[in-house]
């Protein structure tokens, strides 16, 4: 079997999370939590032999303890390609993670919901927080 998605972000994330969670749960337990009938499907996803079905993103995200919006964003790119995923997000918006939502909520609170434009100073300050 070929591995067309071996270098995908989805395959890397699943592999990294399975490894990170290994001290608390097995790969078979993760597969069961995600609702996969075949526990081997996690291995298939990790190796890049198959795409992650989009309808499985919420349950797998929960089992892997990752933000479902992040997993959906990278799974969408894997499922339809970068160009089509970009078109979809341009129309429907980019799914945001819980952490991104917290930043947005704080921005809205700090600006008293005034919808401020990003300024050069604001951009520089924000990038400075992240060392950019």
N, C-alpha and C positions, 0 to 999 in steps of 0.2 A: 504494500500500500504506500502511496506517495504521501508526502507531508507538505502540501502547498501553503499551509498556514503556520509553519514551524517558527518563523520569525515574527509572527504577529504579536501585537501588544496583548491580545487576549491569551494566547498560549503562554507568554511570559508571566502575565499576572496570575493565571491559574496555577502554574508551576510554583511561583514564588509563594503564593498564599497557602498552597497545600503543604509546602515545606515549613512555612512559618507556623502553621497550625498543628504540625505533626505531633507536638508534645501533648496536645489536648484531644485530638480526634484523628481517626484514620481517614485515608482517602475513601474507603468504602462508606464510612459514616457521612462524609461530605457528600458523596454521590446520593446516598439515601435522603439526606436533608434537602438536597436540591431536587429530589423527585425523579432521579434517573433510575430506570428499571435495571439497566446494566451498569454496574459499578465500574466496569472497565471504561465507560465513556469518559470519565475524568482523564484517564491515561490517553485516550484518543485526542481529547482537547489539548492536553498538555503537550503532546507531541506534534500538534498541528496537522493531524490527519483529517480533521473535520472542523467545520465552523461551529460556533456556539449558536444554537437555535435562539432567536430573539425572545421567544416566549418563555425560555428558561432563565433569562437574565435575572428577574427578581428573586427567584428561589435560590439560584446559584450564588448571587451576591450575598444573600443572607447566610448561606452555608459557609461562604468564604470570608464573611465578615468584612465586606467591602461596600462602598457606596454604590447602590444600584444605578444611579445616574452615570457615574464614571464607567461602570462596566457596560452599560447600554451604549454609551458614546463610542467606546472602542469596538464593541461587538457589531454595532451598526456599520462601522467602517469595514470590518471584516466581512460582513454579510453582503454588502452592496458595493463596496469599493469606496475609496476616498472621495472621488468626485460626486457620486450619487449621495453619499452621506452628507457632504457639504451642501448639496442642493436641498436635501431634506431638512437639515438644521437651519438653512436660510429661511425656509418657509415656516417651519414649526418652532424654531428656536433651539438653542443648545440646551440639552438637559444639564441642570446644575447640581452639583453635589451638596450634601448637607453643610459641609464646610464653606462652600462658596455662598450658599444661602445665608449663612451666619454673617459673612462679610457684607453681603448686600443689605441685610437687615440692619447691621450696625451703621452702614453708610446712610441709609434712609433715616435712621434715628438721629444720627449726628447732624444731618442736614435738615432736620425737621421736615422730611419728605418734600424738599424743595426741588428735587431733580436737578442737582448741580451738574454743570458741564465739567468735563475733566480739563484741567489747566496744565500747563507745562510744570508748574510748581507742584500740583497735586500728583501728577504722573511721576515726577522725580522723587517725591516723598514716598510714594507707594513702592516704587522700584528700589529705593534705598532700604526699605524694610526687609526686602528679600535679597539685598546685596547685589543688585544689578546696576 
